[in-house]
Amino acid sequence: NAGVMQNPRHLVRRRGQEARLRCSPMKGHSHVYWYRQLPEEGLKFMVYLQKENIIDESGMPKERFSAEFPKEGPSILRIQQVVRGDSAAYFCASSPQDDSTGELFFGEGSRLTVL
Amino acid sequence: QKEVEQNSGPLSVPEGAIASLNCTYSDRGSQSFFWYRQYSGKSPELIMFIYSNGDKEDGRFTAQLNKASQYVSLLIRDSQPSDSATYLCAFNTGKLIFGQGTTLQVKP
């Protein structure tokens, strides 16, 4: 029973390039969350998605960042025109539709380095 | 005011001692609270969640919740070097809001 799968695990981009991070939730989970973690800091909420819907994007920067969770395929977090400040670990988490506990299951993260 | 406040530490305890980690939160409407452990370079993993005022015990771990004081804590008994990690508290508002984490060091 695979857990939350994220790829790539490590990504290096030059300033101005685009970064695409992918997340496949656990089997049976329909809710996906993206968090960003800067070095030596906690997890900062970015966006909460269900299939084909963005439920809460209150943590997403207004520019350059977008997220989707299509009917088929993984969720994707897209960062356009990356800057050095985007260097961080990006964690995806999922939960089942009928879960009332609020527990999240995390992937191993994608570590973005912007040169 | 930060939504979740934790002392970043590091908190250093000798092996076998009790480690006490504390967290305060700002949202009085929160109903569920979580403690996650994160080893360096790894993803967070759930240790415990708690809904009701009082204590909840699981092995060497005890979570304590006081909703009136908006305070949640985690006690780790018989601390082991393998407990050395960052401990993140979080509360649920439809999404989990995390504190910055407390780094625990258990010294042999």
Interface residues (C-beta under 8 A of the other chain):
Chain A: Y33 Y35 E41 G42 L43 K44 F45 Y48 D56 F91 A93 T101 G102 E103 L104 F105 F106 G107 E108 G109
Chain B: Q6 S32 F34 K42 S43 P44 E45 L46 F49 L88 A90 N92 G94 K95 L96 I97 F98 G99 Q100 G101
